[in-house]
Amino acid sequence: MNLDEIKNSISNLTIWKKGNQRAPHKPLLLLYALGQLQKGNPRFLPYEQAGQDLK
């Protein structure tokens, strides 16, 4: 995947909406994942670790 494809995927990220309710989980998880990569953590993290970090 090249940089343009990554940018396109991020810009087309959808957020669940119903009326005035929003669930911004995808963008927040993306930021979390990028932060973990920046810290030098593995590309794939166990769900349990992310769950504990984001509690």
VENMOTA-V830946 format. One record per backbone hydrogen bond with DSSP energy under -0.5 kcal/mol. NH is the residue of the N-H (numbers start at 1). CO is the residue of the C=O. E is the energy in kcal/mol with one decimal. If there is no record, write none. Layout:
BEGIN
nh = (NH	NH)
co = (CO	CO)
e = (E	E)
END
This chain:
BEGIN
nh = (6	7	8	9	10	11	12	13	16	18	21	23	25	28	29	30	31	32	33	34	35	36	37	38	39	40	41	45	50	51	52	53	54	55)
co = (2	3	4	5	6	7	8	10	23	21	18	16	23	24	25	26	27	28	29	30	31	32	33	34	35	37	36	43	46	47	48	49	50	52)
e = (-2.0	-2.6	-2.3	-2.4	-2.4	-2.5	-1.5	-1.4	-0.8	-2.0	-2.2	-1.9	-0.8	-1.6	-2.9	-2.3	-2.2	-2.3	-2.8	-2.5	-2.2	-2.3	-2.2	-2.3	-1.6	-1.4	-2.3	-0.6	-1.8	-2.8	-2.2	-2.6	-2.1	-0.9)
END
